[in-house]
């Protein structure tokens, strides 16, 4: 075991709290649902960026390169000023959903460069322009642009011309789990000297203004070791802590409380409020800070003139031991030992990741994999949300509008979140999304299996899962329906974790299995309204992929039989069946449950082809593809012939079972044979043609071999789904052949191929499933190909690409697809496709090896699109590199 693995084990055993402190601070708290107390649910306008520096948050905090304890009682982050900005840079700036021409969008450049799961080493880079930050220019220009135009980015404003910016690296290293070393290094990349102010800031989350009995914490300047400035912290949960800063920075103190005068023209409770450092430094308001050198927010103010090409370093240390204690032996807090800790922790990080990189891959592939996993670790957030209290309001605040009792999330009053959770993106999506999280956990299992398992269990605990069995979707609407991928994630994490740790965690599998039974029952009861084993589920995460908005009712008597909704449930059945068979090894009682899921899968798979014996199916025999079917009243049944990811989702539902597994389950085997004997019509979905010395293997799949071969022709066709960078969400066929349909009111609805950002506000607007490449779906397709190959072996080959004349096994095809995906980020011929033709990102030595893991990717070029720090599910590239190299 590496040193980092030993720490992970000690943390899991609760011997040492290595994970107590970490990068758990959000990068955007303003504009979130939790902070929205409006009557109409307009979170962006209720709490805009302009209020963030002056208004105390209710449920969380935000900052740049932030660090905090897991409960977010004590927070630390970096503030900066270049003597030209009109705002102290305390948080990342971006456009709201309505300001951006493609939705909300962070307009900063920052990178997660390194991290280990215990947070014993973390490295972050923020690129800060030396010119005034162009807030208004970004808003105005993006507001002018339409959805047909590209986004106007920060580099387009010219503030990075001639490299006139600072590279500000923030690093954390733990000497012990309570001794945290902080090193901030600023480089002047420009041609002239430039002045920079750094304000490393420590504060307490405001938990005392909302009516709870609470001892307010305090930070106070005290006499510390020579050559330092020392702050003593007193917080009721953690007790005493000390922050010491090297040198003699100017010390500033205020309180983390709202500036009522600025925002509401009312008197503040204290003269020293949240925006004091901004007012003191930029507006010259000397009385804004507390002269008594105490408060609930404190900063050391450092400044320096940095010569071109030179750097400047600031050092701090957050500890649980008193550096001013006269009984303590003298200690050099910032000398050679300080630097040695960083060297040691960095070396341990190298050892940890060396074990996870495949042998023989390039340094570039190692860099991509490591930054992907670093982003996954930096993407954790301490998340707080008590829905019942949020709806009712706090006793010390004005009563909320009564309409809120029937508004957003009012059906989730049991939900009480207070945990460290993996986020999709801590600026664009600083709230969890249930189906995103499932993919996060599969990537996370490579480096921290225990955290991955804990996350999956957490979402099925009684204070997350609804009493009716539904999992909370995401903050904007917990009742929305995401694809049921938790069973898949639980099974995959169980297998990956067993391989990483060397032993299977049966207790984890039992815990998730029983909760997943409840969730499965919710799906059957709520999303199969006619009892035909054909499922509906809103948009199922694929925002604007359909002809109609699938989240909204189509009117009385009208509905859509969803190919993807039904396929997801078939996949759910197979994952539950796999878990039941595994658990039956030690407990035969699970054989009965295995029989239930085997039979339910076959019913669902059969319904895909003949819904309730009506002769109507989602499979189109002429085209050789699965389509959604639109019902308009009782008389009109219409397949919507859109070749999209909806029709590829049936490929996910495939699983192979070995004869040895079935041999030990005699009751299950007898029941399965009886079922097949009495339902000869379902044998299309049960293939037992492949023999081994132990007997026949069993392949369960929605699509039989003949149908798979036909679907693969579309999937591997470069004029249809297959791009140079993965499988598109919509076939390129629809570029020249858009699908259109006219409803009974005479309105025309259509779908056409869009390789990049959505050009319409329809069904979500700022995300696009009509052509771009999405990692999670590609990852599931790769795994499905591997399972089918595992069953048929070398005897099943496909033309890859279609029309090329080249025949490949499905394993080879999956490896080729994996390569296309990972090559979005890898440098080939001097360029990374993710950055398209942006010269700065492709060629500049201070940019070209900094990787952003976007939400989705242009279906033609591979260029990154959407949220640009989606190192949640896009971190799956690390798993692809681990299993397939580059």
N, C-alpha and C positions, 0 to 999 in steps of 0.2 A: 504493500500500500504506500502511495506517495504521502507526503506530509499533509497535503490538502485532503486526501481521502481519510486520513486518520482524524483530522479535524471534523470532517463530515460525520464520521462515526461517533465521535465524542458528542457532537451536537445532537445527533439522532438519539443517543442514549441519555441525553439531558445531563451529561456530566459537565460540559462547558458550553456556555451560551454564545457560540461563535456567530450565530445569525441574529443576535439581538440588535446589532447595528448594521445598517446596510443602505443601499441607494433607494430607500423606500419613499422618497419625497416625490410628489407629482411634479410634472412640468407645466401643468395648467389646472388650476382649481376654478378660476373665473369661467363663466359661461357654461358651467355644468349643471345638471339637473339638481344635484344635492344643494347647490347654493341658490337655486331658483325658488323664491317664495311668491312669485307673481300669480295672478288669478288665471292668466291665459297660457301659462307654461312656456313663455318665451324666454328661455334661459339665457340666450345670447344677449338680449337687450337688458334683462333684469340686472345682470352682473357683468358689465363689459370690462375690457382690458383697462380702460381709463380709470375705473374704480378700484382696480386690484391693489394698487400701491397704498390706497388710503382706507380701505375697508377690511375689517377683520373677517376672515372666513369663519363659517360655522362648522364645517365638517372635515376640513383638511387644509393642507398648506402646499405651496409650490415654490420652486426656486431653480436656480441653474446649478447643475452638477451637484444636486442636493444629496444629503445624507441625514439619516435620523434613526431613532430607535423604532422597533417594530410596531409600537403603539403610537408613534408619532407624537410623543410628548415633548421631546427636545429635538429641534431641527437645526441643521447647518446648511448653508449654501453660499454661493459667491455672488456678490454684486460688483458692478464695474461702472466706470465713467471715463470717457475719453476727452473730457473738457469741451465737447462740442454737442453732445446729446442734450435734449431738453428734458429727458427722463433718466433718472438713475436706473441702470440696467439691472433689475433685480429678478426679472423673469423673462422667459422667451415670448417674443411677440409673434402674433399671427392674425390672419383674417377670420372673421366669423363666417358662418355658413352662408350668410347673405352678402358678405363683402367680396368673397372670392368668386371668380367666374366659374370655378369648378368646386365650389363648396369650401368649407373651412380648411385652412392651410397655414401651417407654421412657416414663417418667413425668416428663418435663422439657419445658420450652419453650425451643427454640433455633432459630435461623433462619440460613440461608445467604443473605445479602443481595446479595453481589456477588463477582465473580471474573473474572479473565481467564486464558486457557490457560497463559500463562507464569508465573502466580502473582505477577506484578509488582504486582497490587493484589487484595487479598482483604478481605472484610468479613463479620463474623459477629456475631450478637446472641444473648446468653444472658439469660434472664429469671430473676432470683434472688429468691425470696421473702425478706422481712425477718423473717418468723416462722421458728420452727424447722421444718426440712423434715420433712414428715409421713411418714417411711419406714414406720413401723408401721401407721399408719392406712391407707395405700395397700395394704399387703399384706393386712391383716385384712379390709378391706371387699371387695376384689376376690376374696379367697378365699371369702367368704360368698356371693358372687353366682354365679348359674348362667349357662349359655350363653344362656339366654333373656333375661338382663338386659343392659343396656348396661354398658360398662366404667366404672369409677369413676376419674375423671381428677383430675389435680393441681388444676385450678381448682375441682372439686367439694368439695375439702377446706376452702375458704375462705381459703387463704393469700394469695390475690391480692385479697381484698376491700379496698375503699377504696384500691386501687392501691398497697398497701404492698409494694412490690418495687423492685428495682434493674434497670434496663436496662443491661446491660454489653456495650458494643460493643468488639470486638477487630478491629483492622485491621492489615494487613501491607502494606508498600510496599517495593519493591526500588530502591535507588539504583543499584546494580550487581547482577550476579547473585550476588555474595558479600557485599553490604552490605544487610542486611535491617532495615528500620525497623519498629518495633512500637509501636502506639498503643492504649491501653486507656482507654476513657471510660465512666465509670459515672454514670448519672443516677438520682436519687432521685425516683421517680414518686409517692411517698406524701405524706400531709398533714403529716408531722412529720419532724424531723431523724432520721437513722439512721446508725449506724456500719457501715462496711464494711472488711474486710481483703482486700487483693489480694496474691496470691503468684505472680507470674510465675515459672514453674519451668522450669529447664533440666536435663536429665539424659541419661545415656548408656544405650542399651539394653544390658541385661546379656548380654554375649557371652563372659564370662570364667569363668563358673561351671560350664560344661558339659563341660569336659575338652579343649577345643581350646587349642593354644598361642596365646596372645593377650596382647598388652601391654595391661594395664588402662588405660583413659583416666583423666584427672583434670581436675577443675575446681578452681581455687584463686583466692582473693581476692588481688588485687594493688593496688598504688597506681596510681590512674588519674588522668585529668584532673580538675581542680578541679570540685566540684559534682556528682560522679558516684561510683558504686560500680562497680568493674570486676572481672570474672571472666575469668581466662585459662583457655582450654580446650586440652587436648592429647589428640588422638585419632589413633590410628595411621594411619587411612585418609585423613583430611583434614588432619592436622597441626595447626597452631596456629589457634585462633579466639579471639575476644574478645567477651564480652557486657557491655555497659555500660548502667547504669541511671541515669536522671536523679535528682538529689537524693541523699538520705542514708537509703535504706531500711535496715532491719536485715537483715543478710546471714546466711543459714542454709545449712548444709552437712551432708550425710549421704551414705550410699551406697545405690545401687539394689540392695539385697540383702534376702533374706527375714528377717523377724523370727521366728526359730525359737522363741524363748521364748513368744511369743503364740500361735502356731499349733500347735506340736508339743511344747512343754515341753522343748525341747532348747537347747543353747547355740548362739548365733549366732556366725558367723565373725568378725563385727565388732560392736562395741557400737552403731555408728551404722547404722541399717537404714532400709528403704524408708518406713516410716510415721513417721519422726522428726518431720516438720513437724506432723503431726496431734497427736502426743503433746506436743510442745513448746508449741504454740499453744493447744490445747483442754484438754489434761490438765495443763498447767503443768509438764511434766517437762523441766526446764532442761538436764539432762544428756543428753537424747536427741540433740542436735545436736553436731556436731564443733567443739570450741573452736579447733582448728587452722585452721579456715576452708578446708577442702579436702574433696574427696570426688568421688563420681560422680553426685551429685544436689545441685542448688543452687537457692536461691530468694531473691529480694528480697522482704522483708516490708514492704508499704506499708499504712497504715491512715489513715482519715479519717472525720470526721463530715460527712455531706453534708446540706445544708439541703434542704427540700422544693422540688422543681422545679429543683434545681441539679445541676451535674455536677462531676466530678473526673477528671483525666486523669493517667495514668502513661505514661511513655515509656521505651523501651529500644531497643537497637541491637545486632544480631549481625553481626560483621564478620570479615574475614580480614586486616585491617591492625591493627597494634598501636597503640592510642590512647596508650600510655605511652612509645612510642619517642621518645627525646629528639631524634632526628634528623628526626622528622616535623614539618612545619610545624604551628603551633597551629590547632585546628579547633573550631568551635562545633557540637557534635554534636546539640544539642537546641534550637537557636534557630529563626530564621525559615526557614533552609534545610531543616530537618527537616519543617516544615509544608508548605513549598513542594513537597517531593517527593510528599507525599500528594496535594496539589492537582493536580500534574502527572500522576501515575499515574491518578487518578480521571478526569481529562479525557481521557486516552488510552483509558481503558476506555469512556467515553461515545462516543468516535469509533469505536471498534471495533464496538460494538453498534449504533450508528446505521446502519452498513452492512448489518446483518443483520435489521433490522426493516423490514417492508413499509411502503411509503409510505402515509401517510394513516391509519394505525391510531391508536387512542387511547393516551393516556399509560398508562392502566390495562393495556392489552394489552402495551405495551412493558415495564411493570413485571413482569407475569406471565412473559413470555418471558425476561426477563433473570434473574429469580430462579430459573426452571427451569434455565437453563444454568449459573448460579452453583452450584446444588445438584449438577449433574452434575460440575463441576470439584471442588467440595469433597468429592465422594463418592469421589475416588481414594484408594487406601490402599497403603502399602508392605506387601506381603504375603509372609510367609516360612513355608514348610512343606516340610520334607524328610521324606516319609512313611517311607522306610526307617529313617532315624534315629529318627523318632518311635516307630516300632514297637519298635525294639530298645532304645531308651533311651540315656542318656548315661553315660559311664564314671564320672562323679563322683556319680551318683544311684543310688538303689536300683533293682535290676533290675525291669522291668515284669512284671506277671503274664503267664505264658506264654500264657494264653488270648487275649491281644491279638494274637498272631501269626495268629489265625484270625478276628479280629474286624473291626471297621470299617476299610475301605480297605486291607486286607492285600494285595489284588491290584494295588495301585498303587505298588509300591516304587520304580518308576522316577521317580515324580513328585517334582520338586525345584523348588519355586516360590520365587523371590526377585525380585519385580518390583513396580512400581507398577501397580495394576490398578483398573479402575472397579468399584466395589461397588454392589450394589443399595441398601444402606442401612447406614451405618457403625455403627449400634447394633443394629437388628433383624437385619440380615443382614451382619455384618462379614466376609464371605467371598464369593468370587465365585460366580456361578451362570452356567453357560455360555449358556443361552438368554436370560437377562436381558441379559448382556453384548452380545449381538448387537443388541438394540434400543438399548442405550446408545450403541453405535458409530454408529448411523444418526443419532441426535440430535447426537452429538459431532462428526460430520463437518461440521456447519454452522460450527463455530468452530475446530476443530483436526483437520483431515483426517488429518494424519500420525499423531497419537495414535490415532485410530480405526483406521487401517490397521494400525498396530503391534500393537494389542490383538488384532485378528482373527488376525494372523500368529502372535502369541505362543501362542495356544491350540492352534495346530496344530504347534508345535515339538515335537521329539522328547522333551523333558523334561516336556511337558504331555500331549500326545496319547498314549494307550496304544499299545503296539506292535501291538495288534490293530486299531487305527484308531478306537477310541472316544474321544470328547472327555470330559474330566472334567466331571461334572455339577455337583456342589457338595460342600462340605466334609463334610456329614453322611453322604453316600454318593456317592462319585465314580462308582460303577457304575450309579446310577440313569439313566434314559433321559429326556433332555429333547428337545423337538422339534428336528429338524435344520434350524435357521434360519440357520446360519452362511453357507451359500451365498447365501441371500437377502441377508444383511447385507453380505457381501463385494461382491456385485454393486451394491447400493444405495450403499454407501460409495464404490465406484469411480466411479459416476456423479456422486454429490454432490461428491466431492473434485475430480473433473475440472472440474466447473462452478465450484467455489470457487477453485481454483488456476489455471484456464484451460488445463490440459493433462491428458490422461489418463495414469495411472500404470500402464503395461503391466507393468512389473516386479512390482508388487504383485499384479496379476491373475494373472500366471503362477504366482507363489509360492503363492497361496492355492488356485488351481485344482488344482495337483498334489496338495496335501495333502487337499483335499476329495475327490479321487478315492479316496484311501485310506479316508476316513471313509464315503463312499458304499458302498464295498465292504463295510465292517463292517456297515452297515445291511442290505444285501442278504443277507449270509451269516448274520447273527445274528437279524434281526427279520422274516424271511420264512421261517419254519421249514418250511412245506410247499411252497415254491417256486411259489406261485400269484400272486405279485405283490400279495398282501394282507399288510399289515404290522401287527405288534404292537409296542408300545413302552412298556409300563408305563402309568403315568398320564399320561405325556407333558406333565408340568407342570400339568395341569388337575386339581389335587389330588382334590377330592371331587365331580367332575361326574358320575360314572357311578353305575350301580346297584350294581356290585361294585367292590371295591378292585382296580383294574386293575394295580397293582404286584405283586399276589400271584397265584400260580397258583390256578386254580379246581378243581384236582384232576385225576386221570388222565382223559384223553379229553375234558376240558372246556376250552373256550377262547373268546375273543371276537375276531371280525374287526372291527377298529377302523376306523371311517370316518375319524377324524382321523389315525391312524397312517399309513394308506394315502395320505391326501391330502397330508400333510406330505412324503411321499416323492415324490409327483407334483410338488409344488412344488420340491423339491430337484432333480429332473430338469430342470425348465424353467429354473431359475437356472443350472445347469451348462450347459445348451444355449445359453443367452444368452451366457455367458462364452466358450464354445467358438467360437461364431460371431464374437464380437468378436476373439478371438485369431487366428482363421483369416484375418483381414484381412492379417496379416503372415506367417503361417505356415500353409500349406495342410494341414499334418499334422493340425491340429485339426479338419479336416472329418470325419475318421473318427470322432473322439470325439463330434462334434456328432451324427452319424448314430446313434451308440450311445444317446445320451440322448434323442434324438427317439423312437426306437423303444421305449426303456424306458418313457418317459412314456406312450406310447399303450397299451402293455401294462398298465400300472398303471391308467390311466383306464378301460380296458375291463374290468379285473377288478373295478372298483367296481360294475359292473352285471351281471357274469356271472363269478363266481369259478371260474376253472379249467374253464369250460364246464359247470358244474353247474346253471346256471339260477338260482342263488342270487346275489343282489346286495345291495349296501348301499343302493341306491336303492329307495324305496317308491313305486311308480307311483300307487297310490291316494291316498296322502297328498301326494305331490310333495315328498319330503324324504329326506335321507340319514340312516340310522340304523346304529348298531352292531348286529351280529348275534351272538347267543349260540349256541354249539354245546354241547349236553349229550350227550356220547357221539356215536355215529354216527347215531342215529335222530332226535334232536330238534334242529331249527334254528329259532331264534326271533328275529325282529327286536325289538330293545328300543326301543320307540317313544317315545323321549324327545327332544323338540325342544330341542336344546342347541347350544352352540358346536361340538360334535363334528360336527353336521350342516351347519354353516356353513363349516367348514374346507375342504371341497372347493372353495369359491369362491376360495380363495387361489391355486389352481393354474390360472393363466391367463396367457398371454403372447402378444404380437403381434410378428410379424416382417414387415419390409418386403420388397417384391420386390427392391429394390436390394441388400439384404443377401444374399438367396438367389442372386441373379444371379451374383455373383462367386464363389459356391461351387458350381461346376458338378458336382463329384463328389457333394457332399451332396444337391444338387437331384435328380440322377439317382437316387440311392439312395432318397430320400424318395418320389419318384414310383413307383419299383418297389415299395416297401413298400406304398403305398396301393393300387396296382393289384392286388397279391396278397393284401391284407387288406381287402376291401371292408367288412367288419363294423366297422372302427375309425373310419370316416369321421365318426361322431358327434362325435369329439373333435378333428377337424381341419376348421375352417371356412375355405373359400377363396372365399366369396361376394362379398367386398368388393373391387372393382376400383379400381386407380389407373392413371394414364397409363403406369406402368412395368410393369403387370401385377397379378395378384391378390395381396392381402395374405394372410397366414396367421395364423389364430387357433387356438392350442392351448388346450384347456380340458377339465377333467373333465366339467363340466356344459355341455351344448349350450344353444343359445338358449332352447329351449322349457323346459328344466329350470331355467335361470337365472330365467326369468320366474316360475315357480312358487315357487322358493325366495325370491325377492325379495318376494313377497306376504307371506310370514311375517316376513321380516327387517324390512320397513318397516311392519309392523302394530303400533300402539301397545298393543294388547292381547296382543301376542306378544313380539317381541324389541326393538322400538324404544321406548326411553324418551326423556324430555326431555333425557337426558344421555349418550346413546350407545346402543350395542347391548348388551343384557343377555347374560350368559353362558348363561342358561336362559330359555326362553319363560315369560312370565307366565301362559300358558295352564295351566301345571301348578299354579298357586295353587289353582284349583278342581278341577283334574283331575290329581291326583298319579298318577305311574306306579308300579305295583307288579308284582312278579313273585315267584313261589314256586319255590324250587329243589327238587331231588329229595329233600332231607331235610325238606321241609315248612316251611323258614324263609322268611319274607317279606322281600323287599328292595324299597326304594322310593326315588323321587326326587320332591321337591316344590320349589316355587319359594320361595327365601329371598332377599329383596332386599338383606339386610345381612349381618351376621356369621353364621357357621355356628352352628346350635343343637345340633350333635352333635359328638362326638369323632371321628366316622367319617372315615377317609381323610385325616387331616391336621389336622382340628379348627380350627386358627386361621387357615385361609384358606378362601375360599368361592368356588366356581365355579357356584353354583346360583341365580344371579340378579343379582349385582353387575355393574357395568361395569368392564372391564379395558382399559387403554389399548393394550397391544400388539396384542391381537386386533382391536380397532377400527381400529387403524392399518393392519393388513394388509387388512381389509375395504375401507377407503377406497381404498387403492392398487389393489385388485382391481377395484373399480368404475371407477376411472379408466382402467384398461387395457381393460376391455370397452368403455367409451365411446370410447376411442381407436380401437377397431376399427369399431364400428357407427355411431358418431357420433350425429347428431340423429335417426336413424331408430329408435333403441331408447329408448323412454320407459317409465317405470314410474309407477304411482300412488303418490304420496308425500305424506303417509302413506297406507297402504292404507285404502281406504274414504272418502277425502277428496274424491275426484273430481279432484284436482290431478294433472296429468301433468308429470313432470320428466325431463330427460335423466339418464343415470347420472352425468355430471359434476356436474350440479346437485344430485343426491341425495348425492353424496360430499361436496360443499361444505356441504350442510345437516348432514350427519352430523358433519363436522369442526367446524362451529359449535357443535353441541350438546355436543361434548366440551370444546372450549376454554371454553365458557361455564360449565363447572363452576367455573372459577376467576375468571372475570371478574365484576365488580360490575354487577348489573342490578337496578334498583328498590331500590338501596341495600344489596343483599345478594349474597354469593358463595355459591352452592349448596354448595360444598365444606364450609362451616362450619354448614350447616343453621340451627338456631335458637339457636346459641350467641351470646348478645348481646355478650359481651366481644369475641369475634373479629369480629363483624359491625360494631360501632359505635364501639368505643373508639378514639380517634385514635392510640394507641400500639400497637394490635394489628391494625386493620382492613386494613392494606396489607402484612401479613406473610403470605406464602403457604406453606402446607404441601402437598407433592405426595405424596399418599397412594398406597398400594399398589393399591387398587381403590375403587369408589365405589358407594353405595347405588343399586340399580337403579330405585328410585322417586323418590328425592329428590336424588341426586347427592352426598350427604354423603360425606366421606372416611372410609375404613375401612382396617383393617390397619396395616402399617408406615407411619408418618406422614412419613418422610423418604425415600420411595422415588423420589428424583429420579434414578433410573436409567431405567427404562423409562417412567415417567410424564413424564420430560423430553421425551418425544415431543410434548407439547403445544407446545413451542417450534417444532418442525418444522411442526406443523399451522398455527400462527400465521404462520410464515414463508411457507407455500405457499398458504394460504387466507385470510389476514387474520383478522378476528374475526367 
